[in-house]
Amino acid sequence: MPHQQKHRGPHIRDAELFSEESMRILREAARDMVYLLNRSFPENASLKLVGDRYRLQQRQRTALMRCVCGDEAQQKRGRKEISVKDLGGQRVAIDGYNLLITTECALSGGILLYGRDGCYRDLASVHGSYRKVEETLPAIRLMGKALAEIGVSEAFWWLDAPISNSGRLKKMLLAEAQEAGWPWQAELVPNPDKVLVQCAEIVLSSDSWVIENSLHWANFQAYLIEQKISTNSIRYFI
């Protein structure tokens, strides 16, 4: 069957699941989940308990899981954060799919979630295969121009080798970089998360596990959304 998806936009039920009234309930659920996490309840058990209590749909539970963390995790992530304005002259390591897909969502009006740690996340998922959409090239160019304006000295894109079409995305990234004169490299590896948490470069990601376990990270995604993209699709969990 030919690929039909043209945009990384909102799900058909998002207007209902993330309406003003739904967000009021979700913020209550988020506060309850933080309470449980701060008392060492396991994340999955906390999510199920809170999700069942508030009768949340699966997409709402996914949003809660991506946006909520306990105080200890929030503080740990904050201690490792480097300001985007301090990235000039620095080498950065980019969590490729993480940043690209969220930027695509932002450009196409998809739901963006603002979590406790100050990161924006999306509700899209890649099930073994990445598909280019109409926002892919605009997203790459937007990120490239922003990195150039900030003045990063070199950017390393890390992509998941097991995901189909990663090779095509790598070629696309390098072609755009060559044309614009951006100092980029791109590599396919079995598990980019492990590479990112071990590298010496400043990591650009909004993945919870990555930013919590990396040496240093910068909230480049927030910079893009707040400074470069106009959207009314943000939902705040705090």
N, C-alpha and C positions, 0 to 999 in steps of 0.2 A: 504494500500500500504506500503511495507517495506521501511524503512529508507535508502536512497541512498547516502546521503552526507558522504563522507569519510574525507574531509579536510575543513578547514575554509579559503580556498584560494581565489584568485581573481575572480571577476565576469567576464563573457565572454567578456564584452565590456570595461573593465577597461583599457586595453592597449590604446584604442581610447579615452575614456573619460578623462584619466589622462596622456595623452601624453605630451611631452614637449610643444607643441603649445597650447594644452588645458590648461596646468598649467599656461602659460603666461596670458591667458584670465581669468582664475580663480583668479589669484593674482590681476589683475585689478579689478575684481568684488569684491574681498575681501576688497580692499582699499576703494571702493565706499560704501560698506556696513558699514565699520568702520566709515566713514564720517557721514552716516545717524544715526547710533547708538549713536555717540557722540553728536548728535543734538536731542536726545530723540525720534527718530522715533521708533515705536514698532518693535520688532525683526521680527515677521511674515510679517509685511508690508514691512520692509526693504528687507527681503529675496525675496519676490515676485517682488518688483520693480527692484532689481538688477538682479534677475534671468531672468525676462522677457527682460530686456535691453540687456543682453548678450546671450539670448536664451539658457540658460543652461538646460540640461537634469535633471530629478528628482534626479538621483544619484549624480550629481554634486552639486545640490542645498543642498542635505543632507550633503555633504562634507563641503560646505560653512557654513551651520548652525552649524556644530560641531566644526569648527575651528576658527570662527570669534567671537570676542567680542569687546565691546567698551573700551575706555581707563579706565573708572572708574571701570568696572568689572575686567579688567586685573590687575589694581593696587590693588584692593581688594583681589584678589586671591593671588597675590604676597606677600602681607603683612602677610598672614596666612600660608605661606609655610615654612615647616621645611626641612632642608637638609637631604637627605638620610643618609649621613655619621654621622648624629647625632641621628640615631634611635637605636644605641646600648643601651641595657638595658631598652628600652621603650616598652610599650604595644601598639600594633597597631590594628586597626579595618579595615578589608579588604572588599572593595566593590566587592563581589565575582564574579558575572558575568561580571562586568565591566572590571576587570583586567584579568580574565581567558580568555575571548573571544578575547580580544586584543592580548594577548600573543599567543593564538592559531593562530590567523591571522598572526602574525609576523613570527611564525615558519613555516607556510605553504605558505609564499610568498604573502599573501594578501596585499592590499593597506593599508598603514599606513599614517595618516594625522598628520602633525605637525602644531599646531595652535599657535595663538598669545600668549597664556598663557604658552607656553612651554610644553604642554601636547601632547601626541600621542593618536590618536583615530582611530578606524576602521570604516568600513562601514557595518559590519555584524549586524544582528538584530535577536532577539529571539521573535518569534510570539507565545507566550504562551507555548512553549515547548523547552527545551534544549536537544540537541542531542550530545552525545559524538562523537568525531572525533579522527583520529589517533594522532593528536597533543595534545589531552587532558591530558593524563598522563605525557608526556614530559613537558608540560607547568606547571603542578602542581609541578613536581619534580624540574624544573628550579626555580620556585618561592620559593619553600621550601629551596633549597640549598642557594639561594641568601639571604633569610631572616635569615638563620642560620649564614651565613658569616658576615652579618651586625651585628648580635648579638641581635636581638629583644628578649625581655624576654617572650612575649606571643603574639599570633596572634589569633584574633577573626574573623572568616569568617561569613559574613552575606549574606544570599541567599534569593531570592524571593520565598516565599511559593506558590503563585499562579502559578508559572511556573512549568509545568510538568517536572518530573524527577529531581527536586531539591533534593528530598530525596535521590535519588541514588548518586547524586553528593556529598551530605554531607557525605554519607558513604564512598565514594571513597577518599575524602579529609582526613577524620579521619583515614582511613586505611593506607594511605600513611604516615600520620603524626606519627602514632603508630609505623610503621615499621622503620621509620627513626629517631624516638625520638624527633620529633619537638613538641614544646609546643603550640598545636593548639586546638581551639574550633570552632565549626560550628553550626549555628542556622538558622532556617527558620522563617522568619517573613513576614507579609503581605506587608510591605513597608520598605525595607532596607535603602532607602535614608533618611527617617525620623529618623531612629535609628542612622545612621552615623552622621548626623548633630547635634545630641543631646549628643553623647557619649563623654567621657573624653579622650579616647585613640586617638592617632594620626591616622588620616584616610588615607588609601592608596586607592586612586581613581583618575580617570581622568574625571569623570562626572562633567560637568560645574556647575550645580546647587549644587551638593554635596560639591565641593571644595570651592565654593564661600560662602557657608553657614555653613560649619563646623568650629569648634574652631581652629583646626590645621590640616594640611594635608601634605603629603610628596609625591613627584613625583616618586614613586617607579617604575611605568611603564616606565618612561624615563630611569631610571637606568638600568632596564632589557634590553631594546632595544639597548641602547647605549653601555652597558658594556658586555652583555651576549649573544646577538643575532646578527648574521651577516645577513643583509638584504639589498637589493637594491630597495625595494618597498616603500620607504618613499617619500611623496610628501609634499613639504614645502609651506605654505601659507603666509609666511612672508619673 
